[in-house]
């Protein structure tokens, strides 16, 4: 989730379990949408969200078991001493960082005068990008995706109009 930490060890397990429940729910919803002939764009959007959630689950469930610690070095796959963590205790690997603007707040700026700032500081991964793209597409096209069908009004024939007026 863009490099955010959540509640230590219990938070890590809770987040992984939440992701697993979310994957089951999203999978069920995609199947239901497909049965109802939902727009392809909506199905693709939820598929992106599902793929991102699965990617983050793979990281958090297995990476601690199969990789060595990587702080300041390249991680080793299947180290002889074992991985850096236990099952469900892996780190989600965030590898993208695009600081757009780096600088300092001006001296007249309230609260943070002369403090350094970075615009767009999140560190994220491909799974986060897929989730964000899927949600963004749904938000942009929600009216198209969730448009209610208009009920047609039956036409009244001329004869019935004449009968009503007489």
PyMOL commands that set and color helices and strands:
alter all, ss='L'
color gray80, all
select helices_A, chain A and resi 8-35+40-66+126-145+158-165
alter helices_A, ss='H'
color red, helices_A
select strands_A, chain A and resi 96-97+101-104+116-119+123-124
alter strands_A, ss='S'
color yellow, strands_A
deselect
rebuild
show_as cartoon
